[in-house]
Amino acid sequence: MNTSLGALADQHTPRVATPDTELITQELVAAKLGDVFPEVLDTAVERWVPAHADLTWANVMGPEFSIIDWADWGMAPRGRKGHTT
């Protein structure tokens, strides 16, 4: 999985991710975060990276590892690796 996600991260695309058919924008990120965490004022996305945008166990296959269902893939906010609170 790490190899596959690393290969995805190396891609360049003008596509924007569309999980649940909703285009991910800075405005959408701010609205969603504001709904859940109203005390967070700075919701600016620092870095956008290629993402599958629908990576669940239903989209992973084996025994030879494969990721399927790429309909929603595109640029999305980068997660914070190793971040815990």
PDB file of N, CA, C and O in Angstrom:
ATOM      1  N   MET A   1       0.826  -1.176   0.000  1.00  0.00           N
ATOM      2  CA  MET A   1       0.000   0.000   0.000  1.00  0.00           C
ATOM      3  C   MET A   1       0.880   1.254   0.000  1.00  0.00           C
ATOM      4  O   MET A   1       0.583   2.215  -0.708  1.00  0.00           O
ATOM      5  N   ASN A   2       1.951   1.251   0.781  1.00  0.00           N
ATOM      6  CA  ASN A   2       2.839   2.414   0.813  1.00  0.00           C
ATOM      7  C   ASN A   2       3.421   2.716  -0.566  1.00  0.00           C
ATOM      8  O   ASN A   2       3.527   3.878  -0.959  1.00  0.00           O
ATOM      9  N   THR A   3       3.796   1.666  -1.298  1.00  0.00           N
ATOM     10  CA  THR A   3       4.347   1.855  -2.640  1.00  0.00           C
ATOM     11  C   THR A   3       3.312   2.468  -3.568  1.00  0.00           C
ATOM     12  O   THR A   3       3.620   3.389  -4.325  1.00  0.00           O
ATOM     13  N   SER A   4       2.091   1.964  -3.513  1.00  0.00           N
ATOM     14  CA  SER A   4       1.020   2.479  -4.367  1.00  0.00           C
ATOM     15  C   SER A   4       0.702   3.930  -4.038  1.00  0.00           C
ATOM     16  O   SER A   4       0.545   4.747  -4.944  1.00  0.00           O
ATOM     17  N   LEU A   5       0.604   4.260  -2.761  1.00  0.00           N
ATOM     18  CA  LEU A   5       0.295   5.633  -2.368  1.00  0.00           C
ATOM     19  C   LEU A   5       1.472   6.563  -2.659  1.00  0.00           C
ATOM     20  O   LEU A   5       1.276   7.741  -2.956  1.00  0.00           O
ATOM     21  N   GLY A   6       2.691   6.036  -2.573  1.00  0.00           N
ATOM     22  CA  GLY A   6       3.860   6.825  -2.951  1.00  0.00           C
ATOM     23  C   GLY A   6       3.856   7.151  -4.438  1.00  0.00           C
ATOM     24  O   GLY A   6       4.185   8.269  -4.835  1.00  0.00           O
ATOM     25  N   ALA A   7       3.480   6.166  -5.262  1.00  0.00           N
ATOM     26  CA  ALA A   7       3.385   6.393  -6.710  1.00  0.00           C
ATOM     27  C   ALA A   7       2.304   7.426  -7.017  1.00  0.00           C
ATOM     28  O   ALA A   7       2.479   8.266  -7.901  1.00  0.00           O
ATOM     29  N   LEU A   8       1.202   7.367  -6.300  1.00  0.00           N
ATOM     30  CA  LEU A   8       0.134   8.351  -6.484  1.00  0.00           C
ATOM     31  C   LEU A   8       0.642   9.749  -6.129  1.00  0.00           C
ATOM     32  O   LEU A   8       0.367  10.708  -6.850  1.00  0.00           O
ATOM     33  N   ALA A   9       1.372   9.871  -5.038  1.00  0.00           N
ATOM     34  CA  ALA A   9       1.880  11.165  -4.591  1.00  0.00           C
ATOM     35  C   ALA A   9       2.839  11.792  -5.603  1.00  0.00           C
ATOM     36  O   ALA A   9       2.998  13.012  -5.630  1.00  0.00           O
ATOM     37  N   ASP A  10       3.480  10.968  -6.436  1.00  0.00           N
ATOM     38  CA  ASP A  10       4.416  11.470  -7.443  1.00  0.00           C
ATOM     39  C   ASP A  10       3.722  11.990  -8.699  1.00  0.00           C
ATOM     40  O   ASP A  10       4.385  12.541  -9.578  1.00  0.00           O
ATOM     41  N   GLN A  11       2.418  11.830  -8.803  1.00  0.00           N
ATOM     42  CA  GLN A  11       1.689  12.240  -9.998  1.00  0.00           C
ATOM     43  C   GLN A  11       1.412  13.747  -9.987  1.00  0.00           C
ATOM     44  O   GLN A  11       1.419  14.392  -8.938  1.00  0.00           O
ATOM     45  N   HIS A  12       1.172  14.277 -11.163  1.00  0.00           N
ATOM     46  CA  HIS A  12       0.799  15.687 -11.325  1.00  0.00           C
ATOM     47  C   HIS A  12      -0.488  15.706 -12.125  1.00  0.00           C
ATOM     48  O   HIS A  12      -0.587  15.047 -13.160  1.00  0.00           O
ATOM     49  N   THR A  13      -1.478  16.456 -11.655  1.00  0.00           N
ATOM     50  CA  THR A  13      -2.763  16.478 -12.338  1.00  0.00           C
ATOM     51  C   THR A  13      -3.492  17.790 -12.087  1.00  0.00           C
ATOM     52  O   THR A  13      -3.349  18.388 -11.020  1.00  0.00           O
ATOM     53  N   PRO A  14      -4.268  18.237 -13.056  1.00  0.00           N
ATOM     54  CA  PRO A  14      -5.137  19.392 -12.822  1.00  0.00           C
ATOM     55  C   PRO A  14      -6.473  18.970 -12.181  1.00  0.00           C
ATOM     56  O   PRO A  14      -7.271  19.813 -11.771  1.00  0.00           O
ATOM     57  N   ARG A  15      -6.697  17.642 -12.104  1.00  0.00           N
ATOM     58  CA  ARG A  15      -7.942  17.141 -11.506  1.00  0.00           C
ATOM     59  C   ARG A  15      -8.044  17.542 -10.039  1.00  0.00           C
ATOM     60  O   ARG A  15      -7.035  17.621  -9.339  1.00  0.00           O
ATOM     61  N   VAL A  16      -9.253  17.793  -9.584  1.00  0.00           N
ATOM     62  CA  VAL A  16      -9.514  18.046  -8.176  1.00  0.00           C
ATOM     63  C   VAL A  16     -10.358  16.887  -7.671  1.00  0.00           C
ATOM     64  O   VAL A  16     -11.315  16.477  -8.328  1.00  0.00           O
ATOM     65  N   ALA A  17     -10.009  16.364  -6.514  1.00  0.00           N
ATOM     66  CA  ALA A  17     -10.730  15.219  -5.954  1.00  0.00           C
ATOM     67  C   ALA A  17     -12.205  15.562  -5.729  1.00  0.00           C
ATOM     68  O   ALA A  17     -12.562  16.699  -5.418  1.00  0.00           O
ATOM     69  N   THR A  18     -13.044  14.544  -5.897  1.00  0.00           N
ATOM     70  CA  THR A  18     -14.489  14.731  -5.758  1.00  0.00           C
ATOM     71  C   THR A  18     -15.131  13.631  -4.926  1.00  0.00           C
ATOM     72  O   THR A  18     -15.988  12.907  -5.432  1.00  0.00           O
ATOM     73  N   PRO A  19     -14.740  13.484  -3.656  1.00  0.00           N
ATOM     74  CA  PRO A  19     -15.400  12.450  -2.848  1.00  0.00           C
ATOM     75  C   PRO A  19     -16.890  12.758  -2.734  1.00  0.00           C
ATOM     76  O   PRO A  19     -17.291  13.906  -2.541  1.00  0.00           O
ATOM     77  N   ASP A  20     -17.694  11.715  -2.857  1.00  0.00           N
ATOM     78  CA  ASP A  20     -19.157  11.872  -2.831  1.00  0.00           C
ATOM     79  C   ASP A  20     -19.624  12.877  -3.866  1.00  0.00           C
ATOM     80  O   ASP A  20     -20.611  13.580  -3.650  1.00  0.00           O
ATOM     81  N   THR A  21     -18.929  12.950  -4.983  1.00  0.00           N
ATOM     82  CA  THR A  21     -19.201  13.832  -6.128  1.00  0.00           C
ATOM     83  C   THR A  21     -19.164  15.317  -5.780  1.00  0.00           C
ATOM     84  O   THR A  21     -19.704  16.133  -6.527  1.00  0.00           O
ATOM     85  N   GLU A  22     -18.538  15.683  -4.664  1.00  0.00           N
ATOM     86  CA  GLU A  22     -18.422  17.083  -4.256  1.00  0.00           C
ATOM     87  C   GLU A  22     -16.982  17.544  -4.438  1.00  0.00           C
ATOM     88  O   GLU A  22     -16.066  16.988  -3.831  1.00  0.00           O
ATOM     89  N   LEU A  23     -16.783  18.550  -5.265  1.00  0.00           N
ATOM     90  CA  LEU A  23     -15.458  19.079  -5.552  1.00  0.00           C
ATOM     91  C   LEU A  23     -14.819  19.622  -4.275  1.00  0.00           C
ATOM     92  O   LEU A  23     -15.418  20.447  -3.584  1.00  0.00           O
ATOM     93  N   ILE A  24     -13.601  19.161  -3.957  1.00  0.00           N
ATOM     94  CA  ILE A  24     -12.908  19.666  -2.780  1.00  0.00           C
ATOM     95  C   ILE A  24     -12.296  21.024  -3.118  1.00  0.00           C
ATOM     96  O   ILE A  24     -11.464  21.138  -4.018  1.00  0.00           O
ATOM     97  N   THR A  25     -12.716  22.034  -2.391  1.00  0.00           N
ATOM     98  CA  THR A  25     -12.181  23.387  -2.550  1.00  0.00           C
ATOM     99  C   THR A  25     -11.773  23.908  -1.183  1.00  0.00           C
ATOM    100  O   THR A  25     -12.143  23.340  -0.155  1.00  0.00           O
ATOM    101  N   GLN A  26     -11.007  24.993  -1.176  1.00  0.00           N
ATOM    102  CA  GLN A  26     -10.644  25.626   0.097  1.00  0.00           C
ATOM    103  C   GLN A  26     -11.901  26.028   0.857  1.00  0.00           C
ATOM    104  O   GLN A  26     -11.954  25.901   2.081  1.00  0.00           O
ATOM    105  N   GLU A  27     -12.907  26.509   0.146  1.00  0.00           N
ATOM    106  CA  GLU A  27     -14.154  26.925   0.784  1.00  0.00           C
ATOM    107  C   GLU A  27     -14.873  25.743   1.435  1.00  0.00           C
ATOM    108  O   GLU A  27     -15.413  25.873   2.533  1.00  0.00           O
ATOM    109  N   LEU A  28     -14.880  24.596   0.763  1.00  0.00           N
ATOM    110  CA  LEU A  28     -15.519  23.402   1.321  1.00  0.00           C
ATOM    111  C   LEU A  28     -14.775  22.936   2.569  1.00  0.00           C
ATOM    112  O   LEU A  28     -15.396  22.573   3.568  1.00  0.00           O
ATOM    113  N   VAL A  29     -13.455  22.948   2.510  1.00  0.00           N
ATOM    114  CA  VAL A  29     -12.653  22.557   3.666  1.00  0.00           C
ATOM    115  C   VAL A  29     -12.976  23.466   4.851  1.00  0.00           C
ATOM    116  O   VAL A  29     -13.204  22.983   5.960  1.00  0.00           O
ATOM    117  N   ALA A  30     -12.997  24.776   4.623  1.00  0.00           N
ATOM    118  CA  ALA A  30     -13.281  25.726   5.698  1.00  0.00           C
ATOM    119  C   ALA A  30     -14.677  25.499   6.270  1.00  0.00           C
ATOM    120  O   ALA A  30     -14.858  25.544   7.486  1.00  0.00           O
ATOM    121  N   ALA A  31     -15.658  25.257   5.416  1.00  0.00           N
ATOM    122  CA  ALA A  31     -17.031  25.035   5.884  1.00  0.00           C
ATOM    123  C   ALA A  31     -17.140  23.755   6.695  1.00  0.00           C
ATOM    124  O   ALA A  31     -17.757  23.750   7.761  1.00  0.00           O
ATOM    125  N   LYS A  32     -16.558  22.681   6.212  1.00  0.00           N
ATOM    126  CA  LYS A  32     -16.632  21.393   6.924  1.00  0.00           C
ATOM    127  C   LYS A  32     -15.924  21.462   8.267  1.00  0.00           C
ATOM    128  O   LYS A  32     -16.450  20.987   9.274  1.00  0.00           O
ATOM    129  N   LEU A  33     -14.722  22.056   8.289  1.00  0.00           N
ATOM    130  CA  LEU A  33     -13.994  22.185   9.550  1.00  0.00           C
ATOM    131  C   LEU A  33     -14.743  23.102  10.514  1.00  0.00           C
ATOM    132  O   LEU A  33     -14.791  22.840  11.715  1.00  0.00           O
ATOM    133  N   GLY A  34     -15.325  24.176   9.987  1.00  0.00           N
ATOM    134  CA  GLY A  34     -16.089  25.098  10.822  1.00  0.00           C
ATOM    135  C   GLY A  34     -17.304  24.445  11.450  1.00  0.00           C
ATOM    136  O   GLY A  34     -17.677  24.779  12.575  1.00  0.00           O
ATOM    137  N   ASP A  35     -17.929  23.512  10.732  1.00  0.00           N
ATOM    138  CA  ASP A  35     -19.085  22.781  11.272  1.00  0.00           C
ATOM    139  C   ASP A  35     -18.683  21.920  12.463  1.00  0.00           C
ATOM    140  O   ASP A  35     -19.412  21.841  13.452  1.00  0.00           O
ATOM    141  N   VAL A  36     -17.532  21.281  12.368  1.00  0.00           N
ATOM    142  CA  VAL A  36     -17.095  20.336  13.397  1.00  0.00           C
ATOM    143  C   VAL A  36     -16.251  21.010  14.483  1.00  0.00           C
ATOM    144  O   VAL A  36     -16.377  20.690  15.665  1.00  0.00           O
ATOM    145  N   PHE A  37     -15.399  21.938  14.074  1.00  0.00           N
ATOM    146  CA  PHE A  37     -14.483  22.606  15.003  1.00  0.00           C
ATOM    147  C   PHE A  37     -14.634  24.121  14.876  1.00  0.00           C
ATOM    148  O   PHE A  37     -13.756  24.770  14.308  1.00  0.00           O
ATOM    149  N   PRO A  38     -15.711  24.697  15.382  1.00  0.00           N
ATOM    150  CA  PRO A  38     -15.940  26.136  15.192  1.00  0.00           C
ATOM    151  C   PRO A  38     -14.861  27.021  15.813  1.00  0.00           C
ATOM    152  O   PRO A  38     -14.721  28.184  15.433  1.00  0.00           O
ATOM    153  N   GLU A  39     -14.103  26.484  16.759  1.00  0.00           N
ATOM    154  CA  GLU A  39     -13.045  27.276  17.400  1.00  0.00           C
ATOM    155  C   GLU A  39     -11.800  27.408  16.529  1.00  0.00           C
ATOM    156  O   GLU A  39     -10.944  28.248  16.810  1.00  0.00           O
ATOM    157  N   VAL A  40     -11.681  26.595  15.475  1.00  0.00           N
ATOM    158  CA  VAL A  40     -10.526  26.661  14.577  1.00  0.00           C
ATOM    159  C   VAL A  40     -10.763  27.769  13.558  1.00  0.00           C
ATOM    160  O   VAL A  40     -11.701  27.708  12.763  1.00  0.00           O
ATOM    161  N   LEU A  41      -9.906  28.775  13.593  1.00  0.00           N
ATOM    162  CA  LEU A  41     -10.075  29.923  12.701  1.00  0.00           C
ATOM    163  C   LEU A  41      -9.245  29.812  11.431  1.00  0.00           C
ATOM    164  O   LEU A  41      -9.672  30.272  10.372  1.00  0.00           O
ATOM    165  N   ASP A  42      -8.066  29.208  11.522  1.00  0.00           N
ATOM    166  CA  ASP A  42      -7.194  29.091  10.358  1.00  0.00           C
ATOM    167  C   ASP A  42      -7.402  27.732   9.703  1.00  0.00           C
ATOM    168  O   ASP A  42      -6.884  26.722  10.179  1.00  0.00           O
ATOM    169  N   THR A  43      -8.154  27.709   8.621  1.00  0.00           N
ATOM    170  CA  THR A  43      -8.448  26.461   7.916  1.00  0.00           C
ATOM    171  C   THR A  43      -7.752  26.410   6.558  1.00  0.00           C
ATOM    172  O   THR A  43      -8.083  25.571   5.720  1.00  0.00           O
ATOM    173  N   ALA A  44      -6.799  27.297   6.342  1.00  0.00           N
ATOM    174  CA  ALA A  44      -6.117  27.354   5.050  1.00  0.00           C
ATOM    175  C   ALA A  44      -5.357  26.058   4.788  1.00  0.00           C
ATOM    176  O   ALA A  44      -4.639  25.562   5.656  1.00  0.00           O
ATOM    177  N   VAL A  45      -5.519  25.525   3.603  1.00  0.00           N
ATOM    178  CA  VAL A  45      -4.798  24.329   3.186  1.00  0.00           C
ATOM    179  C   VAL A  45      -3.432  24.770   2.680  1.00  0.00           C
ATOM    180  O   VAL A  45      -3.328  25.553   1.736  1.00  0.00           O
ATOM    181  N   GLU A  46      -2.393  24.260   3.319  1.00  0.00           N
ATOM    182  CA  GLU A  46      -1.037  24.648   2.949  1.00  0.00           C
ATOM    183  C   GLU A  46      -0.543  23.917   1.713  1.00  0.00           C
ATOM    184  O   GLU A  46       0.221  24.470   0.922  1.00  0.00           O
ATOM    185  N   ARG A  47      -0.979  22.670   1.545  1.00  0.00           N
ATOM    186  CA  ARG A  47      -0.442  21.876   0.438  1.00  0.00           C
ATOM    187  C   ARG A  47      -1.514  20.933  -0.097  1.00  0.00           C
ATOM    188  O   ARG A  47      -2.175  20.226   0.664  1.00  0.00           O
ATOM    189  N   TRP A  48      -1.676  20.934  -1.409  1.00  0.00           N
ATOM    190  CA  TRP A  48      -2.610  20.036  -2.086  1.00  0.00           C
ATOM    191  C   TRP A  48      -1.791  18.948  -2.778  1.00  0.00           C
ATOM    192  O   TRP A  48      -0.784  19.243  -3.422  1.00  0.00           O
ATOM    193  N   VAL A  49      -2.216  17.701  -2.646  1.00  0.00           N
ATOM    194  CA  VAL A  49      -1.491  16.567  -3.219  1.00  0.00           C
ATOM    195  C   VAL A  49      -2.479  15.609  -3.882  1.00  0.00           C
ATOM    196  O   VAL A  49      -3.668  15.634  -3.564  1.00  0.00           O
ATOM    197  N   PRO A  50      -1.999  14.758  -4.804  1.00  0.00           N
ATOM    198  CA  PRO A  50      -2.881  13.766  -5.408  1.00  0.00           C
ATOM    199  C   PRO A  50      -3.406  12.792  -4.348  1.00  0.00           C
ATOM    200  O   PRO A  50      -2.664  12.346  -3.474  1.00  0.00           O
ATOM    201  N   ALA A  51      -4.689  12.477  -4.446  1.00  0.00           N
ATOM    202  CA  ALA A  51      -5.315  11.572  -3.485  1.00  0.00           C
ATOM    203  C   ALA A  51      -6.328  10.679  -4.186  1.00  0.00           C
ATOM    204  O   ALA A  51      -6.913  11.069  -5.196  1.00  0.00           O
ATOM    205  N   HIS A  52      -6.533   9.493  -3.655  1.00  0.00           N
ATOM    206  CA  HIS A  52      -7.549   8.582  -4.171  1.00  0.00           C
ATOM    207  C   HIS A  52      -8.938   9.154  -3.904  1.00  0.00           C
ATOM    208  O   HIS A  52      -9.817   9.079  -4.762  1.00  0.00           O
ATOM    209  N   ALA A  53      -9.133   9.715  -2.734  1.00  0.00           N
ATOM    210  CA  ALA A  53     -10.354  10.401  -2.289  1.00  0.00           C
ATOM    211  C   ALA A  53     -11.511   9.475  -1.930  1.00  0.00           C
ATOM    212  O   ALA A  53     -12.586   9.955  -1.568  1.00  0.00           O
ATOM    213  N   ASP A  54     -11.320   8.182  -2.020  1.00  0.00           N
ATOM    214  CA  ASP A  54     -12.354   7.223  -1.617  1.00  0.00           C
ATOM    215  C   ASP A  54     -11.687   5.910  -1.208  1.00  0.00           C
ATOM    216  O   ASP A  54     -12.173   4.827  -1.534  1.00  0.00           O
ATOM    217  N   LEU A  55     -10.571   6.022  -0.494  1.00  0.00           N
ATOM    218  CA  LEU A  55      -9.792   4.835  -0.155  1.00  0.00           C
ATOM    219  C   LEU A  55     -10.363   4.165   1.093  1.00  0.00           C
ATOM    220  O   LEU A  55     -10.100   4.577   2.223  1.00  0.00           O
ATOM    221  N   THR A  56     -11.141   3.133   0.853  1.00  0.00           N
ATOM    222  CA  THR A  56     -11.719   2.314   1.917  1.00  0.00           C
ATOM    223  C   THR A  56     -11.349   0.868   1.624  1.00  0.00           C
ATOM    224  O   THR A  56     -10.827   0.560   0.553  1.00  0.00           O
ATOM    225  N   TRP A  57     -11.625  -0.029   2.589  1.00  0.00           N
ATOM    226  CA  TRP A  57     -11.323  -1.448   2.373  1.00  0.00           C
ATOM    227  C   TRP A  57     -12.078  -1.999   1.166  1.00  0.00           C
ATOM    228  O   TRP A  57     -11.618  -2.956   0.543  1.00  0.00           O
ATOM    229  N   ALA A  58     -13.215  -1.424   0.828  1.00  0.00           N
ATOM    230  CA  ALA A  58     -13.975  -1.882  -0.332  1.00  0.00           C
ATOM    231  C   ALA A  58     -13.238  -1.624  -1.646  1.00  0.00           C
ATOM    232  O   ALA A  58     -13.548  -2.241  -2.665  1.00  0.00           O
ATOM    233  N   ASN A  59     -12.262  -0.710  -1.622  1.00  0.00           N
ATOM    234  CA  ASN A  59     -11.516  -0.372  -2.837  1.00  0.00           C
ATOM    235  C   ASN A  59     -10.098  -0.921  -2.845  1.00  0.00           C
ATOM    236  O   ASN A  59      -9.249  -0.471  -3.614  1.00  0.00           O
ATOM    237  N   VAL A  60      -9.852  -1.899  -1.978  1.00  0.00           N
ATOM    238  CA  VAL A  60      -8.556  -2.571  -1.929  1.00  0.00           C
ATOM    239  C   VAL A  60      -8.792  -4.050  -2.228  1.00  0.00           C
ATOM    240  O   VAL A  60      -9.697  -4.672  -1.672  1.00  0.00           O
ATOM    241  N   MET A  61      -7.964  -4.601  -3.114  1.00  0.00           N
ATOM    242  CA  MET A  61      -8.138  -6.006  -3.513  1.00  0.00           C
ATOM    243  C   MET A  61      -6.857  -6.798  -3.296  1.00  0.00           C
ATOM    244  O   MET A  61      -5.773  -6.225  -3.185  1.00  0.00           O
ATOM    245  N   GLY A  62      -6.986  -8.090  -3.238  1.00  0.00           N
ATOM    246  CA  GLY A  62      -5.868  -9.018  -3.107  1.00  0.00           C
ATOM    247  C   GLY A  62      -6.250 -10.311  -3.784  1.00  0.00           C
ATOM    248  O   GLY A  62      -7.362 -10.385  -4.307  1.00  0.00           O
ATOM    249  N   PRO A  63      -5.424 -11.333  -3.819  1.00  0.00           N
ATOM    250  CA  PRO A  63      -4.184 -11.459  -3.057  1.00  0.00           C
ATOM    251  C   PRO A  63      -3.044 -10.592  -3.603  1.00  0.00           C
ATOM    252  O   PRO A  63      -2.166 -10.197  -2.836  1.00  0.00           O
ATOM    253  N   GLU A  64      -3.033 -10.283  -4.911  1.00  0.00           N
ATOM    254  CA  GLU A  64      -2.047  -9.321  -5.404  1.00  0.00           C
ATOM    255  C   GLU A  64      -2.630  -7.936  -5.144  1.00  0.00           C
ATOM    256  O   GLU A  64      -3.708  -7.618  -5.645  1.00  0.00           O
ATOM    257  N   PHE A  65      -1.942  -7.120  -4.381  1.00  0.00           N
ATOM    258  CA  PHE A  65      -2.478  -5.836  -3.934  1.00  0.00           C
ATOM    259  C   PHE A  65      -2.880  -4.959  -5.108  1.00  0.00           C
ATOM    260  O   PHE A  65      -2.111  -4.764  -6.049  1.00  0.00           O
ATOM    261  N   SER A  66      -4.102  -4.431  -5.037  1.00  0.00           N
ATOM    262  CA  SER A  66      -4.612  -3.492  -6.041  1.00  0.00           C
ATOM    263  C   SER A  66      -5.525  -2.488  -5.365  1.00  0.00           C
ATOM    264  O   SER A  66      -6.245  -2.821  -4.424  1.00  0.00           O
ATOM    265  N   ILE A  67      -5.489  -1.269  -5.848  1.00  0.00           N
ATOM    266  CA  ILE A  67      -6.443  -0.246  -5.426  1.00  0.00           C
ATOM    267  C   ILE A  67      -7.347   0.003  -6.623  1.00  0.00           C
ATOM    268  O   ILE A  67      -6.870   0.243  -7.732  1.00  0.00           O
ATOM    269  N   ILE A  68      -8.662  -0.056  -6.391  1.00  0.00           N
ATOM    270  CA  ILE A  68      -9.632   0.127  -7.478  1.00  0.00           C
ATOM    271  C   ILE A  68     -10.500   1.355  -7.212  1.00  0.00           C
ATOM    272  O   ILE A  68     -10.371   2.002  -6.173  1.00  0.00           O
ATOM    273  N   ASP A  69     -11.377   1.667  -8.153  1.00  0.00           N
ATOM    274  CA  ASP A  69     -12.361   2.743  -8.070  1.00  0.00           C
ATOM    275  C   ASP A  69     -11.692   4.104  -7.959  1.00  0.00           C
ATOM    276  O   ASP A  69     -11.666   4.721  -6.893  1.00  0.00           O
ATOM    277  N   TRP A  70     -11.158   4.551  -9.068  1.00  0.00           N
ATOM    278  CA  TRP A  70     -10.427   5.816  -9.114  1.00  0.00           C
ATOM    279  C   TRP A  70     -11.287   6.979  -9.599  1.00  0.00           C
ATOM    280  O   TRP A  70     -10.750   8.005 -10.018  1.00  0.00           O
ATOM    281  N   ALA A  71     -12.599   6.840  -9.550  1.00  0.00           N
ATOM    282  CA  ALA A  71     -13.495   7.866 -10.082  1.00  0.00           C
ATOM    283  C   ALA A  71     -13.343   9.223  -9.392  1.00  0.00           C
ATOM    284  O   ALA A  71     -13.541  10.258 -10.028  1.00  0.00           O
ATOM    285  N   ASP A  72     -12.998   9.237  -8.117  1.00  0.00           N
ATOM    286  CA  ASP A  72     -12.942  10.489  -7.349  1.00  0.00           C
ATOM    287  C   ASP A  72     -11.543  11.068  -7.183  1.00  0.00           C
ATOM    288  O   ASP A  72     -11.382  12.091  -6.518  1.00  0.00           O
ATOM    289  N   TRP A  73     -10.536  10.443  -7.765  1.00  0.00           N
ATOM    290  CA  TRP A  73      -9.158  10.848  -7.493  1.00  0.00           C
ATOM    291  C   TRP A  73      -8.876  12.247  -8.023  1.00  0.00           C
ATOM    292  O   TRP A  73      -9.523  12.717  -8.959  1.00  0.00           O
ATOM    293  N   GLY A  74      -7.890  12.907  -7.402  1.00  0.00           N
ATOM    294  CA  GLY A  74      -7.464  14.237  -7.820  1.00  0.00           C
ATOM    295  C   GLY A  74      -6.736  14.921  -6.681  1.00  0.00           C
ATOM    296  O   GLY A  74      -6.385  14.282  -5.689  1.00  0.00           O
ATOM    297  N   MET A  75      -6.513  16.199  -6.817  1.00  0.00           N
ATOM    298  CA  MET A  75      -5.808  16.957  -5.795  1.00  0.00           C
ATOM    299  C   MET A  75      -6.722  17.176  -4.590  1.00  0.00           C
ATOM    300  O   MET A  75      -7.912  17.457  -4.727  1.00  0.00           O
ATOM    301  N   ALA A  76      -6.119  17.038  -3.397  1.00  0.00           N
ATOM    302  CA  ALA A  76      -6.860  17.181  -2.155  1.00  0.00           C
ATOM    303  C   ALA A  76      -5.905  17.703  -1.083  1.00  0.00           C
ATOM    304  O   ALA A  76      -4.688  17.647  -1.262  1.00  0.00           O
ATOM    305  N   PRO A  77      -6.438  18.205   0.021  1.00  0.00           N
ATOM    306  CA  PRO A  77      -5.551  18.671   1.095  1.00  0.00           C
ATOM    307  C   PRO A  77      -4.662  17.542   1.613  1.00  0.00           C
ATOM    308  O   PRO A  77      -5.125  16.418   1.809  1.00  0.00           O
ATOM    309  N   ARG A  78      -3.400  17.843   1.830  1.00  0.00           N
ATOM    310  CA  ARG A  78      -2.453  16.855   2.356  1.00  0.00           C
ATOM    311  C   ARG A  78      -2.761  16.625   3.834  1.00  0.00           C
ATOM    312  O   ARG A  78      -2.969  17.569   4.596  1.00  0.00           O
ATOM    313  N   GLY A  79      -2.784  15.369   4.214  1.00  0.00           N
ATOM    314  CA  GLY A  79      -2.961  15.024   5.622  1.00  0.00           C
ATOM    315  C   GLY A  79      -1.690  15.295   6.400  1.00  0.00           C
ATOM    316  O   GLY A  79      -0.639  15.566   5.819  1.00  0.00           O
ATOM    317  N   ARG A  80      -1.789  15.223   7.694  1.00  0.00           N
ATOM    318  CA  ARG A  80      -0.632  15.441   8.558  1.00  0.00           C
ATOM    319  C   ARG A  80      -0.112  14.105   9.035  1.00  0.00           C
ATOM    320  O   ARG A  80      -0.650  13.524   9.977  1.00  0.00           O
ATOM    321  N   LYS A  81       0.922  13.618   8.395  1.00  0.00           N
ATOM    322  CA  LYS A  81       1.511  12.328   8.698  1.00  0.00           C
ATOM    323  C   LYS A  81       1.987  12.263  10.147  1.00  0.00           C
ATOM    324  O   LYS A  81       2.754  13.110  10.606  1.00  0.00           O
ATOM    325  N   GLY A  82       1.520  11.253  10.845  1.00  0.00           N
ATOM    326  CA  GLY A  82       1.964  11.037  12.209  1.00  0.00           C
ATOM    327  C   GLY A  82       1.365  11.989  13.229  1.00  0.00           C
ATOM    328  O   GLY A  82       1.787  11.988  14.385  1.00  0.00           O
ATOM    329  N   HIS A  83       0.399  12.795  12.836  1.00  0.00           N
ATOM    330  CA  HIS A  83      -0.189  13.774  13.759  1.00  0.00           C
ATOM    331  C   HIS A  83      -1.204  13.103  14.676  1.00  0.00           C
ATOM    332  O   HIS A  83      -2.118  12.420  14.214  1.00  0.00           O
ATOM    333  N   THR A  84      -1.039  13.301  15.952  1.00  0.00           N
ATOM    334  CA  THR A  84      -2.005  12.797  16.922  1.00  0.00           C
ATOM    335  C   THR A  84      -2.309  13.876  17.938  1.00  0.00           C
ATOM    336  O   THR A  84      -1.441  14.673  18.297  1.00  0.00           O
ATOM    337  N   THR A  85      -3.549  13.895  18.399  1.00  0.00           N
ATOM    338  CA  THR A  85      -3.922  14.839  19.447  1.00  0.00           C
ATOM    339  C   THR A  85      -4.772  14.144  20.469  1.00  0.00           C
ATOM    340  O   THR A  85      -5.196  14.764  21.444  1.00  0.00           O
TER     341      THR A  85
END
